[in-house]
């Protein structure tokens, strides 16, 4: 993969991570021993979901008596937040100056963007990437110095289904599956997990823990202290394992407030080994 002049490339051992801050601060590539793990294309890679994850019903959420309307970009719903459609700034990092240049060591980088329209509240989002030879740690924070508001955060990776030796196998043991209604949103009823294909949210109260195994190639484990994960495997090209801080439509059904004293902080870890 060829990095653009404005992308940032991190390396650690045989791992190479490419981040595109101008295209939603998404990971545009992750190569292990020269093998690309992520589906390529400007809409793919791995993008941050913030300040909400998944769909908001009819694009609307309420804070008190006020109903907020987000742009509809998934049929009748608003999906995946605004962060993926925003240009992020490189954050100031010790030893790197001035702000706006590549604030990255060889294996670490941090980025920010300020919340704004169409999101109705002010705040700042920070995303950090820490690459090691056998792992990647992702962190994201949402903070406000003004009004409190509900928010969610998470990641939407598009892992390639096949690396050459057969399709990827998913292994995870959720405590429940959120029943999905005809409108593609959770109904509020928890059910026993059913076989895929999925575009579904699962509950893992002890923390997200999903293993992807590409036969004869690589095993990758996605973990997070968050208890929600969406698995999407309805496309031939890729499989998505999305750790997130709440379920789809959670701004309405399970709001988690960001306050001046309590920011929202989420993290996830990808760790891998060759087979």
N, C-alpha and C positions, 0 to 999 in steps of 0.2 A: 504494500500500500504506500502511496506517495502522500506525504503530509503537505497541506497547503502552508503558505508562509504564515498564516495567522493561527494555525493549529499548534498545539503544544504536545510534544512527545516525551513521555517518561519511559525510562528503561530500568530494569533490575534483572541481572542475569540474562536469561534468554526470553524474558517477558518484555513486551513493548506495548505501551498504552498511548493512544492518540486521542486528544480531547479537542473539540471544536467549540470554543466559547461563543462564537458568533451564531452558531446554530443550536441555541438552547443549552449550551454547555454540556452537550452529550458526548459520550464516548463514541467516537467514530470507528475505532478499531482496537482490538485486543489480540495480539499475536503471541502465541506460546511456541517457542522453537520454530518460528516461521509459519505456524498454522493460525489462520484467522478464525476466531471463535464467534464473531458477531456478524449478523447479516449486514451487508453493505448497502448504502444509499442514504440520502439526506434525511429520510424519515425514520431511519432504523438505528443501528448501533445500540446504544443504551442511553435513554434520556431521563432526566429528573421529572417526577410528577409533583408539582407544587404550584399553588397552595392548596390543591386538592388532588385526590387520586381517583382514577376511574371516572364513572359517570355521575353527574348531578342531575336528578330528575327534573326534566323540563328546564334545566339550566338555572334553577332557582334554589336559593337557600335563605333562611330567615335568621336574623339576629334581633331578638326582642320582637317588636312590632313591625320591623322593617324587612321587606322582602327584596332581596338583591337578585338581579337577572344577569347571568353570564351568557356570552354568545353561544349559540347552539352550533356545535361542530361534529355531532355524532347523532344524526337523525333528530329526535326530539330532545336530545340531551346535550349537556356540555361535558367534555371529557378531558381528563389528564392535566388540568391546570394551565397556567400561562407561562411557566418557566421554560418549557421546551420551545416556545415561539419567541424567546427573548434573547437579545445579545447580553452576555454576562461580561463583567469586568474582571480582569486579573487582580487579585487582592494583593495588598502590600505584604511582603514576606521578608523576614529578617535576612539581610544581606543582599536584597534585590531592590533596586531603585532605578528610575522613579516608578510610581504607580502607573500601570498601563503597559509596562513591559512584561516579559514572561516571568511572573512570580512563581517560579518553579525550581526546585532542586532537581537533581537527576531523576528522583523517584517520588516527588511530592509536589502538589500544586493546589492552590485554593482560589476560588472565584466567588463573586458576589453579584447580585442585582437587586435593585430596589423595586418593591411592589408598587404597582400603579394601575391605571385604567387598563382593562375593564374591572380589575379587582378593586373593591371599594375602600380598602384600608391601606394605610401606609405601613411599611415595614421593610426589613432587609432579609434576604436569603443568602446563606453562605453554603458552598459545596466544596468539599475537600476530597482529594484523591491521594491515597498512599499506596504505592506499588512496591511489592517485595518480589523476590524470585519465585515464590510459590503462592502469592496471595495479593489481593487488592482489597483495601478497606475504603469504603465510601461513607462519608458523613455529610449530613445536611442539617442546617439550623434555620429556623424562622423566628425572627425577633421583632418586637415593636417597642417604640418609646412613647407611643401615643395610645390610641384606643385598642382595647382587647378585641379579638376576633377569632372565630373558629378556623382551623386550618388542618391540612394533612400534608404529608410528604412521603415520598418513596421513589423507587426506580423501576424503569420498564426496559429491561434488556431483551434484545432479540437474538437469542443464541441460535446459531445455525443448526438445523435439524440433523444434517449429515456432514461428517468431516471426511468421508471417503470409504469407511468400512461398515456402513450401516447406520440406521437412524439412532438418535439419542434415546436413552431409557431414563425415565424419571422415577425416583424413589423418594417418597415422603409419606408420613403417617399423621395426617391432620386429625384433630379431635372431632371436627364437624365440617360440613360444607354448607355455605349459605345457599338456601334454595333460590334459584334464579327464576324470576317471573318472565312473562311474555314481553315485558318492556326492557329486558336485559338487566334489571336491577334486583338486588336481594329483596325477597318478600318479607324478611324479618323472621322466617322460620329456619331453624337449623336442622339439617338432615344428615343421615349417614352418608359419607362420601361415596359417590357413584363413579363408575368408569368413565373415562373421557371418550371423545375429545371434549375439552373444557374451554370455557371462557367464564371461569367461576372463581369465587372467593372462598378461601378455606381458613379455618381457625386453628392456630397452633399456640395455645396459651403458654407453653414453655419456651416459646421463641420459634421463629421460622427456621426450618432445617430441611433443605431439599437438595438431593444429590442428582446430578446429571452425569450419565456415563455414555461416552461415545465408544463403541466397541473397538478395542485394539488401539485406541488413540489416547483418550484423556478422561479423567474423572474430575468433576468440578462440584464443589459443595457451596451452596448459598445459605448463609446463616444471618440471623438478625435477632435482636432482643424483642423486636415487635412481634405481635401475635397474628398478624394478618398477611396472607399471601394470595395473590391472584395468579392463576396458571392459565395461560392462553396457548393452545396448540392446535388451532383450527386452520392454520395455513401450512402449506406443504414445505415452505422454505425455512421456517423457524419455529422455535418454542420459546415462550416468554415465562419467566418466573419472577414475580414482582412483589418483593417485600414492601410493606407500606404500613403507615401508622393507624389506619382505620379502613373499614370496608367501603366499597363503592356506595355513593350517596351518603357517606358518613357525616358530611357537614349538616345533614338534616336528621339522621337517625342516631348518630353517636358523636356529637360535636366535642371537639377537644380544643380548649381555648388557649390561644397565645396571649399572654399578658406581659406588661413591662417587667414583671418579676419572674415569670415562668415562660421562657421560650420553648418552642417545639424543637426537640433534638432527636434525630434518628440516625441509625447507622446500619450498615450491612457489610458482610465480608464474603468475598469469593476466594476460595482456596482450591488449589488444583494439584494433580499429580499425573504424570505420564503413566500409561499402562504398557 
